Amino acid sequence: MGVQQRRERERAELREDILEAARGLFVKEGYENVSIRKIADKVEYSPGTIYLYFKDKADIFDTLCEQTFAKLRKRMQGIAEDTGDPLERLRRAGRAYIDFAIENPNEYMVTFVAKQERSQDEVDIIRLQTSGMACFDCLRNLVRQGIEEDRIRFTDVEEVSQSLWATMHGVAVLLITCCGFPFIEHSRLVERTVDIAIEGIRKR
């Protein structure tokens, strides 16, 4: 490996270290309580080094969200592009979504739960909307197919898609945060939640 390749690899590794440190801090302390200096201290570099990789704290946060959306979209897209009964694919998608959240709790909490009180310029808003909606489109497309094939008893794609997402998101957060409720075995809870959601929209 040449000197240039080694430097590029080291830069990529440091960038990921910065993101990983920031993710943990955002989950533990909240977005507003995390500073560039805290992130720098976590990776044992100067704050100036952080700015070589990211414009500001908001840029770090947005990058984390984009990464999570991309990983989740990759998992969901395979199901969305598959063939077969759209309701059964919706069932698989629901389980895959919750499993992703449980397997990647910090990533999920930063992207979908962390409260980010900051003013965003139009570029930042479009940036996150683009990556987030590309991910949501996987679910939306499955719902649309189900409606077109007369398998779903409702006709509003957005209404059904958002309702399904809200259900999966709710159980995912409950299981991640370990709220103290004496839940049944998690796999059973996930399976039953998804089952109730899908049967609730099935056309008889």
C-alpha positions as CSV (number, residue, x, y, z in Angstrom):
1,M,0.0,0.0,0.0
2,G,1.4,3.4,-1.0
3,V,1.7,6.5,1.2
4,Q,-1.3,8.2,-0.5
5,Q,-3.6,5.1,-0.1
6,R,-2.6,4.7,3.5
7,R,-3.4,8.4,4.2
8,E,-6.8,8.1,2.5
9,R,-7.6,5.0,4.6
10,E,-6.5,6.8,7.8
11,R,-8.7,9.8,6.9
12,A,-11.7,7.5,6.2
13,E,-11.1,5.7,9.5
14,L,-10.9,8.9,11.5
15,R,-14.1,10.2,9.8
16,E,-15.9,7.1,10.9
17,D,-14.5,7.4,14.4
18,I,-15.8,11.0,14.6
19,L,-19.3,9.8,13.5
20,E,-19.3,6.9,15.9
21,A,-18.3,9.1,18.8
22,A,-20.9,11.7,17.9
23,R,-23.6,9.1,17.6
24,G,-23.0,7.8,21.1
25,L,-22.9,11.3,22.6
26,F,-26.1,12.4,20.8
27,V,-28.0,9.4,22.2
28,K,-26.6,9.7,25.7
29,E,-26.6,13.5,26.2
30,G,-29.0,14.9,23.5
31,Y,-28.1,16.9,20.5
32,E,-28.2,20.3,22.3
33,N,-25.8,19.2,25.0
34,V,-23.1,17.9,22.6
35,S,-20.5,20.3,21.3
36,I,-17.7,19.9,18.7
37,R,-15.3,20.0,21.6
38,K,-17.0,17.1,23.3
39,I,-16.8,15.1,20.1
40,A,-13.2,16.0,19.7
41,D,-12.3,15.0,23.2
42,K,-14.1,11.6,22.6
43,V,-11.8,10.8,19.6
44,E,-8.8,12.5,21.3
45,Y,-8.2,15.1,18.6
46,S,-8.5,18.8,18.5
47,P,-11.7,20.5,17.6
48,G,-10.0,21.9,14.5
49,T,-9.5,18.4,13.2
50,I,-13.2,17.8,13.3
51,Y,-13.8,20.8,11.1
52,L,-11.5,19.3,8.4
53,Y,-14.2,16.6,8.0
54,F,-17.5,18.3,8.8
55,K,-18.8,21.8,8.4
56,D,-20.4,21.8,11.9
57,K,-22.3,19.7,14.4
58,A,-25.4,19.8,12.3
59,D,-23.4,18.4,9.4
60,I,-22.3,15.5,11.6
61,F,-25.9,14.8,12.7
62,D,-27.2,14.9,9.1
63,T,-24.5,12.6,7.9
64,L,-25.4,10.1,10.6
65,C,-29.1,10.2,9.6
66,E,-28.2,9.8,5.9
67,Q,-26.1,6.7,6.7
68,T,-28.9,5.2,8.7
69,F,-31.5,5.9,6.0
70,A,-29.2,4.3,3.4
71,K,-28.7,1.1,5.5
72,L,-32.4,0.8,6.2
73,R,-33.3,1.5,2.6
74,K,-30.9,-1.2,1.4
75,R,-32.7,-3.7,3.7
76,M,-36.2,-2.6,2.7
77,Q,-35.6,-2.2,-1.0
78,G,-34.9,-5.9,-1.6
79,I,-38.3,-6.7,-0.2
80,A,-40.0,-3.9,-2.1
81,E,-38.5,-5.1,-5.4
82,D,-39.4,-8.7,-4.8
83,T,-42.4,-10.4,-6.4
84,G,-45.4,-12.1,-4.8
85,D,-48.3,-11.1,-2.5
86,P,-47.8,-7.4,-1.5
87,L,-49.4,-8.0,1.9
88,E,-46.9,-10.8,2.7
89,R,-44.1,-8.5,1.5
90,L,-45.5,-5.8,3.8
91,R,-45.4,-8.3,6.6
92,R,-41.7,-9.0,5.9
93,A,-41.0,-5.3,5.6
94,G,-42.5,-4.6,9.0
95,R,-40.4,-7.3,10.7
96,A,-37.3,-6.2,8.8
97,Y,-37.9,-2.6,9.9
98,I,-38.2,-3.5,13.6
99,D,-35.3,-5.9,13.5
100,F,-33.1,-3.2,12.0
101,A,-34.0,-0.8,14.8
102,I,-33.3,-3.4,17.5
103,E,-30.0,-4.4,15.8
104,N,-28.9,-0.8,15.4
105,P,-30.3,1.0,18.5
106,N,-28.0,4.0,18.5
107,E,-28.3,4.6,14.8
108,Y,-32.1,4.4,15.0
109,M,-32.4,6.6,18.0
110,V,-30.3,9.4,16.5
111,T,-32.2,9.3,13.2
112,F,-35.7,8.8,14.4
113,V,-35.9,9.9,18.0
114,A,-33.2,12.4,18.9
115,K,-34.6,15.9,19.3
116,Q,-32.7,18.3,17.1
117,E,-33.5,21.9,18.0
118,R,-31.7,24.0,15.4
119,S,-32.7,26.1,12.5
120,Q,-32.1,24.3,9.2
121,D,-31.4,26.1,5.9
122,E,-33.2,24.9,2.8
123,V,-30.2,22.8,1.7
124,D,-30.1,20.9,4.9
125,I,-33.9,20.3,4.9
126,I,-33.8,19.0,1.3
127,R,-30.8,16.8,2.1
128,L,-32.5,14.9,4.9
129,Q,-35.9,14.8,3.2
130,T,-34.3,13.3,0.1
131,S,-32.6,10.5,2.0
132,G,-35.5,9.9,4.4
133,M,-38.2,9.8,1.7
134,A,-36.2,7.5,-0.5
135,C,-36.3,5.1,2.4
136,F,-40.0,5.6,3.1
137,D,-40.7,5.1,-0.6
138,C,-40.0,1.4,-0.1
139,L,-42.9,1.1,2.2
140,R,-45.1,3.4,0.2
141,N,-44.5,1.4,-3.0
142,L,-45.5,-1.8,-1.3
143,V,-48.7,-0.2,-0.1
144,R,-49.5,1.2,-3.5
145,Q,-49.1,-2.3,-5.1
146,G,-51.4,-3.7,-2.5
147,I,-54.1,-1.1,-3.2
148,E,-53.7,-1.5,-7.0
149,E,-54.0,-5.3,-6.7
150,D,-57.2,-4.8,-4.5
151,R,-55.5,-6.5,-1.5
152,I,-55.9,-3.5,0.8
153,R,-59.3,-2.2,2.0
154,F,-58.2,1.5,2.0
155,T,-57.3,3.6,-1.0
156,D,-55.2,6.4,0.5
157,V,-51.5,5.4,0.0
158,E,-50.2,8.0,2.4
159,E,-52.7,7.2,5.1
160,V,-51.9,3.5,5.1
161,S,-48.2,3.9,4.7
162,Q,-47.9,6.4,7.6
163,S,-50.1,4.3,9.8
164,L,-48.0,1.2,9.2
165,W,-44.8,3.1,9.8
166,A,-46.2,4.6,13.1
167,T,-47.0,1.2,14.3
168,M,-43.6,-0.3,13.5
169,H,-41.8,2.7,14.9
170,G,-43.7,2.6,18.1
171,V,-42.9,-1.0,19.0
172,A,-39.2,-0.5,17.9
173,V,-38.7,2.5,20.2
174,L,-40.4,0.6,23.1
175,L,-38.1,-2.3,22.7
176,I,-35.0,-0.2,22.3
177,T,-35.6,2.0,25.3
178,C,-36.4,-0.9,27.6
179,C,-39.1,1.2,29.3
180,G,-39.5,-1.4,32.2
181,F,-42.8,-2.8,31.0
182,P,-42.9,-6.6,31.3
183,F,-43.1,-7.4,27.6
184,I,-43.6,-10.9,26.3
185,E,-40.8,-12.4,24.3
186,H,-39.7,-9.7,21.9
187,S,-39.9,-11.9,18.8
188,R,-43.5,-12.8,19.7
189,L,-44.4,-9.2,20.3
190,V,-42.9,-8.1,17.0
191,E,-44.6,-11.0,15.1
192,R,-48.0,-10.2,16.7
193,T,-47.7,-6.4,16.1
194,V,-46.9,-6.9,12.5
195,D,-49.7,-9.5,12.1
196,I,-52.3,-7.1,13.7
197,A,-51.2,-4.3,11.4
198,I,-51.4,-6.3,8.2
199,E,-54.6,-8.0,9.0
200,G,-56.1,-4.6,9.9
201,I,-55.6,-3.3,6.3
202,R,-56.3,-6.6,4.5
203,K,-59.4,-6.5,2.2
204,R,-61.8,-9.2,3.0
